[in-house]
Amino acid sequence: MPKILPLNQPSALVDDAWLDQLQRAAFEYFPSNTNPSNGLVADTSRDGSPVSIAVVGLALSCYPVAVERGWIGRDEAARYCLAALRFFSASDQSGTPSATGYQGFYFHFLDMHTGTRVWQSELSMIDTALLIAGVLTAARYFSAATAQETELRELADALYCRIDWSWAQDGGATIRQGWKPECGFLHYGWEGYSEAIVLYALAMGSPTHPISAECYKAWTATYQWENLYDFDFLYAGPLFVHHYSHAWIDFRGIRDSFMQQKRSDYFENTRRATYIQREYAQRNPYEFAGYDENCWGLTACDGPVGNVLGVSGVTHRLFGYAARGVPFGPDDGTLSCPTVVASLPFAPDIALEAMQYMLTRYPQIITDGRLASSFNPTLADSEGCPWVSAGHYGLDQGVMMMMIENHRSGWLWALMRECPYLMNGLRKAGFAGGWLDQLAAGNAGVS
């Protein structure tokens, strides 16, 4: 795997060549942590890690980029993707405690070798959606008339069409977050803005078991509009919430009813969320070490456990793996450099400045040739080295890889504008304007 060059000098530039190294190193997580016999990808690089179905979806989305960048051959990439699609197609959908899924959905965590449920994890609607977004990305890219790519497209279509999205409502107004064979549906749905736009778009675009537009409206009715640090925005504390749907969907200039009323769009909202992160870190209300205008990034990430004595002498609880957010927390001094990288399409100037600062100040966050999940400067050792997360997480590497591509070329966004299921779902959700209207006009002209 190519190594990321450290930024040892304050004058070093995070330029396109460096981003290329970073993006390729992120991609290499996937072939390095995949079971080639079934295409399943480990949640983390740590020994004994189970599969995360969302990470498989990110891998399926990253292989086309890697082919275009010349990092892997087309046939080899298609084989990785096809192995995963064959596995999910043939997997146990009985919904029993040892199955792989139910009603077309899949359990969040699976055994790396057998593909059966582990950790008594939930049947996850959002993680299934991230998986299927990757399935459809691969199907859009591998469009050749070869036997291998034809089979891949047919499997992708079948996997998407067998999901019973309406079942996931459980008779309620919105989609439930999960289901377990031991207890049925979890007793909560999606409330408040989250990463679920791609979930709802896929659910509404289904030609077999769609949800209604009313379901999407019921979800957006739970949104929380805030004014923070003089920014008006749709609130979500962790940055990953603002990133995940954007990995596949270009929200620039397209608006649903909620954003039309606010005279904004989800892309602009994420830009504001990025600036709010920087402002929060600069204010540093808990006085954690390292926080400033060029050192920020609170999101769902790994972290230390136990307690820590802060700079001001106050003892703070450490949360381990948690969804850290601003300004209402939780916050324990742990920051994620990958989420700063994933902010590049929205606020490139401040993201690049922060990347350069953090990599110069804390070169330890590059481990085994790629960015670690997180670091905590408040837990510095006697030599001033911060606590750094061990190993790497597939979610971090995948979203970072995709967002670098969206920043560099917009190629993934352009590819997914050709996905009819996703586009139909967005239109049913009430999205209009910008490229979505232009695409519709172009299609009308062709017909």
C-alpha positions as CSV (number, residue, x, y, z in Angstrom):
1,M,0.0,0.0,0.0
2,P,1.3,3.5,-0.8
3,K,2.3,5.4,2.3
4,I,1.0,8.8,3.2
5,L,3.8,11.3,3.3
6,P,3.9,13.1,6.7
7,L,3.6,16.9,6.8
8,N,6.8,17.5,8.9
9,Q,7.2,21.2,8.0
10,P,4.7,24.0,8.8
11,S,5.0,25.2,5.2
12,A,4.1,21.9,3.7
13,L,1.0,22.0,1.4
14,V,-1.9,19.6,1.4
15,D,-2.0,19.6,-2.4
16,D,-3.7,17.3,-4.9
17,A,-0.9,14.9,-5.0
18,W,-1.1,14.5,-1.2
19,L,-4.9,14.0,-1.5
20,D,-4.3,11.4,-4.1
21,Q,-2.1,9.5,-1.6
22,L,-4.6,9.8,1.1
23,Q,-7.5,8.7,-1.1
24,R,-5.7,5.7,-2.4
25,A,-4.6,4.7,1.1
26,A,-8.2,4.9,2.2
27,F,-9.3,2.7,-0.7
28,E,-6.7,0.1,0.1
29,Y,-8.6,-0.6,3.4
30,F,-11.2,-2.6,1.4
31,P,-9.2,-5.2,-0.5
32,S,-7.0,-5.5,2.6
33,N,-9.9,-6.3,4.9
34,T,-12.2,-8.3,2.6
35,N,-13.0,-12.0,2.6
36,P,-12.5,-12.7,-1.1
37,S,-14.7,-15.8,-1.0
38,N,-17.9,-13.8,-0.1
39,G,-17.0,-10.1,-0.6
40,L,-17.7,-9.2,3.0
41,V,-15.7,-6.4,4.5
42,A,-14.6,-6.0,8.2
43,D,-15.9,-3.2,10.2
44,T,-12.4,-2.4,11.5
45,S,-8.9,-3.6,10.8
46,R,-8.6,-5.0,14.3
47,D,-8.3,-8.8,14.8
48,G,-11.6,-10.6,15.0
49,S,-13.7,-7.7,13.7
50,P,-17.1,-8.7,12.3
51,V,-18.5,-7.4,9.0
52,S,-20.4,-4.1,8.9
53,I,-23.0,-4.2,6.1
54,A,-22.6,-0.4,5.7
55,V,-18.9,-0.8,5.2
56,V,-19.6,-3.3,2.4
57,G,-21.8,-0.6,0.8
58,L,-18.9,1.9,1.0
59,A,-16.5,-0.7,-0.5
60,L,-18.9,-1.3,-3.4
61,S,-19.0,2.5,-4.0
62,C,-15.2,2.9,-3.8
63,Y,-14.2,0.2,-6.3
64,P,-15.5,2.2,-9.3
65,V,-13.5,5.2,-8.2
66,A,-10.4,3.1,-7.8
67,V,-10.9,1.7,-11.3
68,E,-11.2,5.2,-12.8
69,R,-8.1,6.3,-10.8
70,G,-6.1,3.3,-12.1
71,W,-5.5,1.7,-8.7
72,I,-7.2,-1.6,-9.5
73,G,-8.2,-3.4,-12.7
74,R,-11.8,-3.3,-13.8
75,D,-12.2,-7.1,-13.8
76,E,-10.6,-7.5,-10.4
77,A,-12.9,-4.8,-9.0
78,A,-15.9,-6.4,-10.5
79,R,-15.0,-9.7,-9.0
80,Y,-14.9,-8.2,-5.5
81,C,-18.3,-6.5,-6.0
82,L,-19.9,-9.6,-7.5
83,A,-18.7,-11.8,-4.7
84,A,-20.6,-9.6,-2.2
85,L,-23.7,-9.4,-4.3
86,R,-23.8,-13.2,-4.8
87,F,-23.4,-13.7,-1.1
88,F,-26.3,-11.3,-0.2
89,S,-28.5,-12.8,-2.9
90,A,-28.1,-16.3,-1.6
91,S,-28.0,-15.4,2.1
92,D,-30.5,-16.6,4.7
93,Q,-33.5,-14.2,4.8
94,S,-35.5,-16.2,7.4
95,G,-35.0,-13.6,10.2
96,T,-34.0,-16.2,12.7
97,P,-31.3,-15.3,15.3
98,S,-28.6,-17.0,13.2
99,A,-29.8,-15.6,9.8
100,T,-28.3,-12.9,7.7
101,G,-31.4,-10.8,7.2
102,Y,-35.2,-10.5,6.8
103,Q,-37.6,-8.9,4.4
104,G,-34.7,-7.9,2.2
105,F,-32.9,-6.1,5.0
106,Y,-29.8,-7.3,6.8
107,F,-28.4,-7.5,10.3
108,H,-26.0,-4.7,11.1
109,F,-23.0,-7.0,12.0
110,L,-22.2,-10.3,10.4
111,D,-19.7,-13.1,10.8
112,M,-16.7,-12.5,8.5
113,H,-16.8,-16.1,7.2
114,T,-20.3,-17.4,7.5
115,G,-22.1,-14.1,7.0
116,T,-24.5,-14.9,9.9
117,R,-25.7,-12.4,12.5
118,V,-23.3,-11.6,15.4
119,W,-23.5,-9.6,18.6
120,Q,-27.3,-10.0,18.6
121,S,-27.2,-6.9,16.3
122,E,-30.4,-5.4,15.0
123,L,-31.8,-5.7,11.5
124,S,-30.6,-2.2,10.5
125,M,-32.7,-0.1,8.1
126,I,-30.1,2.7,7.7
127,D,-27.2,0.3,7.3
128,T,-29.1,-1.7,4.7
129,A,-29.7,1.5,2.9
130,L,-26.0,2.3,2.8
131,L,-25.3,-1.2,1.6
132,I,-27.9,-0.8,-1.2
133,A,-26.6,2.6,-2.2
134,G,-23.3,0.9,-2.8
135,V,-24.9,-2.0,-4.6
136,L,-26.6,0.5,-7.0
137,T,-23.4,2.5,-7.4
138,A,-21.6,-0.7,-8.6
139,A,-24.5,-1.5,-10.9
140,R,-24.4,1.9,-12.5
141,Y,-20.6,1.7,-13.1
142,F,-20.2,-1.9,-14.3
143,S,-22.3,-1.5,-17.4
144,A,-20.5,-3.7,-19.9
145,A,-22.2,-6.5,-21.7
146,T,-19.8,-9.1,-20.2
147,A,-21.3,-12.1,-18.4
148,Q,-19.7,-10.9,-15.1
149,E,-21.0,-7.4,-15.3
150,T,-24.4,-8.4,-16.6
151,E,-24.8,-10.8,-13.6
152,L,-23.7,-8.0,-11.2
153,R,-26.4,-5.7,-12.5
154,E,-29.1,-8.3,-12.4
155,L,-28.2,-9.2,-8.8
156,A,-28.2,-5.5,-7.8
157,D,-31.6,-5.0,-9.2
158,A,-33.0,-8.1,-7.4
159,L,-31.4,-7.2,-4.1
160,Y,-33.0,-3.7,-4.2
161,C,-36.4,-4.9,-5.4
162,R,-36.8,-7.5,-2.7
163,I,-36.6,-5.0,0.2
164,D,-40.0,-4.4,1.8
165,W,-39.5,-0.8,2.8
166,S,-43.2,-0.4,3.7
167,W,-42.9,-3.3,6.2
168,A,-40.2,-1.2,8.0
169,Q,-42.8,1.4,8.9
170,D,-44.5,-1.1,11.2
171,G,-47.7,0.7,10.6
172,G,-46.3,4.0,11.9
173,A,-45.7,7.4,10.3
174,T,-41.9,6.9,9.8
175,I,-39.5,4.1,9.1
176,R,-38.4,2.2,12.2
177,Q,-34.6,2.2,13.0
178,G,-34.4,-1.6,13.5
179,W,-35.9,-5.0,14.3
180,K,-34.7,-8.0,16.3
181,P,-36.0,-11.6,16.1
182,E,-36.1,-11.6,19.9
183,C,-38.3,-8.6,20.4
184,G,-39.6,-7.3,17.0
185,F,-39.3,-3.7,16.0
186,L,-37.2,-1.4,18.2
187,H,-39.4,1.2,20.0
188,Y,-38.2,4.2,18.1
189,G,-38.2,5.6,14.6
190,W,-36.3,8.3,12.9
191,E,-36.8,11.6,14.7
192,G,-34.8,14.7,13.9
193,Y,-32.5,15.3,11.0
194,S,-30.1,12.4,10.4
195,E,-28.2,10.6,7.7
196,A,-31.4,8.9,6.6
197,I,-32.2,11.0,3.4
198,V,-30.6,8.3,1.3
199,L,-32.7,5.7,3.2
200,Y,-36.0,7.5,2.5
201,A,-35.0,8.2,-1.2
202,L,-34.3,4.6,-1.8
203,A,-37.5,3.5,0.0
204,M,-39.6,5.9,-2.1
205,G,-37.9,4.9,-5.3
206,S,-38.6,1.2,-4.9
207,P,-40.7,-0.2,-7.8
208,T,-41.9,-3.1,-5.6
209,H,-42.4,-2.1,-1.9
210,P,-42.2,1.7,-1.7
211,I,-43.2,4.0,1.1
212,S,-45.3,7.0,0.5
213,A,-44.3,10.7,0.3
214,E,-46.3,11.1,3.5
215,C,-43.7,9.0,5.4
216,Y,-40.9,11.3,4.3
217,K,-43.0,14.4,5.3
218,A,-43.6,12.8,8.7
219,W,-39.9,12.4,9.2
220,T,-39.0,16.0,8.2
221,A,-41.8,17.3,10.5
222,T,-39.4,16.2,13.4
223,Y,-36.6,18.4,12.2
224,Q,-35.0,20.9,14.5
225,W,-34.0,24.3,13.0
226,E,-31.4,26.1,15.2
227,N,-29.4,29.3,15.3
228,L,-25.9,28.6,16.6
229,Y,-23.1,31.1,16.5
230,D,-25.2,33.3,14.2
231,F,-25.7,30.4,11.7
232,D,-29.2,29.3,10.9
233,F,-29.2,25.6,10.1
234,L,-30.9,22.2,10.4
235,Y,-29.4,20.8,13.5
236,A,-27.5,17.6,13.9
237,G,-24.5,17.5,16.3
238,P,-22.1,14.9,14.8
239,L,-20.6,15.7,11.4
240,F,-21.2,12.2,10.0
241,V,-24.9,13.0,10.0
242,H,-24.2,15.8,7.6
243,H,-22.0,13.7,5.3
244,Y,-23.3,10.2,4.7
245,S,-26.2,10.9,2.2
246,H,-24.0,13.4,0.4
247,A,-21.5,10.7,-0.4
248,W,-23.9,9.5,-3.1
249,I,-26.3,12.4,-3.7
250,D,-25.4,15.8,-5.0
251,F,-27.6,18.2,-3.0
252,R,-26.3,21.4,-4.5
253,G,-29.3,23.5,-5.6
254,I,-32.0,20.8,-5.1
255,R,-34.5,21.3,-2.3
256,D,-37.3,19.5,-0.7
257,S,-40.3,21.3,0.8
258,F,-38.5,21.9,4.1
259,M,-35.5,23.4,2.6
260,Q,-37.6,25.5,0.1
261,Q,-39.2,27.1,3.1
262,K,-35.9,27.8,4.7
263,R,-34.4,29.1,1.4
264,S,-31.5,26.8,1.8
265,D,-30.5,23.3,0.7
266,Y,-28.8,20.3,2.4
267,F,-25.4,21.1,0.8
268,E,-25.4,24.6,2.2
269,N,-26.7,23.3,5.5
270,T,-23.6,21.0,5.7
271,R,-21.3,23.9,4.9
272,R,-22.8,25.8,7.8
273,A,-22.5,22.7,10.1
274,T,-18.8,22.6,9.2
275,Y,-18.3,26.3,10.2
276,I,-20.2,25.7,13.4
277,Q,-17.8,22.8,14.3
278,R,-14.8,25.2,13.8
279,E,-16.5,27.9,15.9
280,Y,-17.2,25.4,18.7
281,A,-13.7,24.2,18.8
282,Q,-12.3,27.7,18.8
283,R,-14.5,28.6,21.8
284,N,-13.6,25.2,23.5
285,P,-16.2,25.4,26.3
286,Y,-14.7,22.4,28.2
287,E,-11.1,23.6,27.7
288,F,-9.8,20.5,26.1
289,A,-6.2,20.5,24.9
290,G,-5.6,21.1,21.2
291,Y,-9.0,22.6,20.2
292,D,-8.8,25.7,18.1
293,E,-10.0,27.0,14.7
294,N,-7.8,24.6,12.9
295,C,-8.3,21.6,15.2
296,W,-11.9,20.3,15.1
297,G,-14.0,17.4,14.0
298,L,-16.6,15.9,16.4
299,T,-18.5,12.9,15.0
300,A,-19.1,9.2,15.5
301,C,-15.7,7.8,16.1
302,D,-13.6,5.6,18.3
303,G,-12.3,7.0,21.6
304,P,-10.7,6.3,24.9
305,V,-12.6,5.0,27.9
306,G,-12.5,5.9,31.6
307,N,-12.0,9.4,32.9
308,V,-9.6,12.3,32.1
309,L,-8.5,15.3,34.0
310,G,-9.1,18.4,31.8
311,V,-6.9,21.4,31.4
312,S,-9.0,23.3,34.0
313,G,-8.7,20.5,36.5
314,V,-12.2,19.2,35.9
315,T,-12.6,15.4,35.5
316,H,-14.4,14.4,32.3
317,R,-15.9,11.0,31.4
318,L,-14.5,9.3,28.3
319,F,-17.0,7.7,26.0
320,G,-15.2,5.1,23.9
321,Y,-16.9,4.7,20.6
322,A,-19.6,7.4,20.5
323,A,-21.4,9.9,18.3
324,R,-19.7,13.1,19.5
325,G,-21.4,16.4,18.5
326,V,-21.6,20.1,18.9
327,P,-22.6,22.1,20.8
328,F,-24.7,19.9,23.1
329,G,-22.2,17.0,23.2
330,P,-21.1,14.5,24.1
331,D,-17.6,15.8,24.0
332,D,-14.6,14.3,25.7
333,G,-11.7,15.9,23.8
334,T,-11.7,13.3,21.0
335,L,-11.5,14.5,17.4
336,S,-11.7,12.8,14.1
337,C,-9.4,13.9,11.2
338,P,-11.3,11.7,8.7
339,T,-14.4,13.7,9.2
340,V,-12.5,16.9,8.5
341,V,-11.3,15.3,5.2
342,A,-14.9,14.4,4.5
343,S,-15.9,18.1,4.8
344,L,-13.8,19.0,1.8
345,P,-16.7,19.4,-0.7
346,F,-18.5,21.8,1.6
347,A,-15.8,24.0,3.1
348,P,-12.5,23.2,1.3
349,D,-10.6,26.2,2.6
350,I,-11.1,25.6,6.3
351,A,-10.9,21.8,5.9
352,L,-7.5,22.0,4.1
353,E,-6.2,24.4,6.8
354,A,-7.3,22.1,9.6
355,M,-5.9,19.0,7.9
356,Q,-2.5,20.7,7.4
357,Y,-2.5,21.9,11.0
358,M,-3.5,18.6,12.6
359,L,-1.1,16.5,10.5
360,T,1.8,18.9,11.2
361,R,1.0,19.2,14.9
362,Y,0.0,15.6,15.4
363,P,1.8,13.4,12.9
364,Q,1.0,10.4,15.1
365,I,-2.5,10.3,13.6
366,I,-1.1,8.6,10.5
367,T,-0.9,5.0,11.4
368,D,0.1,2.1,9.1
369,G,0.0,4.4,6.2
370,R,-3.5,5.9,6.6
371,L,-5.4,8.3,8.8
372,A,-6.5,6.9,12.2
373,S,-10.1,7.1,13.2
374,S,-9.5,9.7,16.0
375,F,-7.1,11.2,18.5
376,N,-7.4,12.9,21.8
377,P,-4.7,15.6,22.6
378,T,-5.9,16.0,26.2
379,L,-4.6,12.4,26.8
380,A,-1.1,13.2,25.7
381,D,1.8,11.2,27.0
382,S,5.0,12.5,28.6
383,E,6.4,13.2,25.1
384,G,3.3,15.2,24.1
385,C,1.9,12.5,21.8
386,P,-1.9,12.3,21.8
387,W,-4.0,9.2,22.4
388,V,-4.6,7.7,18.9
389,S,-7.2,5.1,18.0
390,A,-5.8,1.7,17.2
391,G,-6.4,0.2,13.8
392,H,-8.8,1.7,11.2
393,Y,-12.5,1.8,10.6
394,G,-14.1,1.1,7.3
395,L,-16.7,3.7,7.7
396,D,-14.1,6.4,8.1
397,Q,-12.0,5.2,5.2
398,G,-14.9,4.8,2.8
399,V,-16.7,8.1,3.4
400,M,-13.3,9.9,3.3
401,M,-12.4,8.2,0.0
402,M,-15.8,9.1,-1.6
403,M,-15.8,12.7,-0.3
404,I,-12.3,13.3,-1.6
405,E,-13.5,12.2,-5.0
406,N,-16.6,14.4,-4.8
407,H,-14.3,17.3,-4.0
408,R,-11.8,16.5,-6.7
409,S,-14.1,15.7,-9.6
410,G,-17.7,15.3,-8.6
411,W,-17.5,12.0,-10.5
412,L,-19.5,9.9,-8.0
413,W,-22.3,12.5,-7.9
414,A,-22.5,12.5,-11.6
415,L,-22.6,8.7,-11.7
416,M,-25.4,8.5,-9.2
417,R,-27.4,11.1,-11.1
418,E,-27.9,8.3,-13.6
419,C,-29.5,6.0,-11.0
420,P,-33.3,6.1,-11.8
421,Y,-34.3,4.5,-8.5
422,L,-32.5,7.2,-6.5
423,M,-33.7,10.0,-8.7
424,N,-37.3,8.8,-8.6
425,G,-37.1,8.6,-4.8
426,L,-35.8,12.2,-4.6
427,R,-38.6,13.5,-6.8
428,K,-41.3,11.6,-4.7
429,A,-39.8,13.2,-1.6
430,G,-40.5,16.6,-3.2
431,F,-37.0,17.5,-4.3
432,A,-36.8,19.9,-7.2
433,G,-34.6,22.5,-8.8
434,G,-31.0,22.6,-10.1
435,W,-29.7,19.5,-11.9
436,L,-32.7,17.4,-11.0
437,D,-35.0,19.7,-13.1
438,Q,-32.4,19.9,-15.8
439,L,-32.1,16.1,-15.9
440,A,-35.9,15.8,-16.2
441,A,-36.0,18.3,-19.0
442,G,-33.3,16.5,-20.8
443,N,-35.0,13.2,-20.5
444,A,-38.3,14.8,-21.8
445,G,-36.4,16.1,-24.8
446,V,-35.0,12.7,-25.6
447,S,-38.4,11.1,-25.5
